C-alpha cells in the first residue's frame, strides 16, 4: 500500500510572505513546477483554487527564484 508522506503544505500566500516575494511573481515562477516538484493545487467551493507547496516544493521554488533573479528575461519568453 502506498503511504503519502506529505503531512502539511503551505499556501503560495504564506510562502510569498515568508520569502519576501510578490505573490503574482511567485505564481508565475511556480507555474514551471509539476506535482513531482512539490506543488499541488487545492480546490475549494466554486472556482476557488489555491497553489500550495510541500517542503520539497519550497526548496524547488527557492532554486527557481534564484534562476529567475539571475535571468529576469526567462518569464518574458
PyMOL commands that set and color helices and strands:
alter all, ss='L'
color gray80, all
select helices_A, chain A and resi 12-19+23-30+35-37+55-70+72-76
alter helices_A, ss='H'
color red, helices_A
select strands_A, chain A and resi 10-11+39-43+49-53
alter strands_A, ss='S'
color yellow, strands_A
deselect
rebuild
show_as cartoon
